[in-house]
Amino acid sequence: IKLTAQEEVALELRASQ
């Protein structure tokens, strides 16, 4: 899995909600 830093943060934020 290759994501930009911004994409990683976005995924983590969505997962935590």
C-alpha atoms as a printed R data frame, in Angstrom:
   type eleno elety resid chain resno       x      y      z
1  ATOM     1    CA   ILE     A     1   0.000  0.000  0.000
2  ATOM     2    CA   LYS     A     2   1.442  3.331 -1.079
3  ATOM     3    CA   LEU     A     3  -0.190  6.477  0.205
4  ATOM     4    CA   THR     A     4   0.860 10.043  0.566
5  ATOM     5    CA   ALA     A     5   1.181 11.378  4.092
6  ATOM     6    CA   GLN     A     6  -2.084 13.280  3.592
7  ATOM     7    CA   GLU     A     7  -3.911 10.114  2.536
8  ATOM     8    CA   GLU     A     8  -2.569  8.201  5.537
9  ATOM     9    CA   VAL     A     9  -3.822 10.906  7.891
10 ATOM    10    CA   ALA     A    10  -7.223 10.991  6.189
11 ATOM    11    CA   LEU     A    11  -7.617  7.221  6.514
12 ATOM    12    CA   GLU     A    12  -6.634  7.280 10.175
13 ATOM    13    CA   LEU     A    13  -9.086 10.083 10.908
14 ATOM    14    CA   ARG     A    14 -11.924  8.217  9.205
15 ATOM    15    CA   ALA     A    15 -11.040  4.971 10.969
16 ATOM    16    CA   SER     A    16 -11.076  6.663 14.360
17 ATOM    17    CA   GLN     A    17 -14.539  8.156 13.887
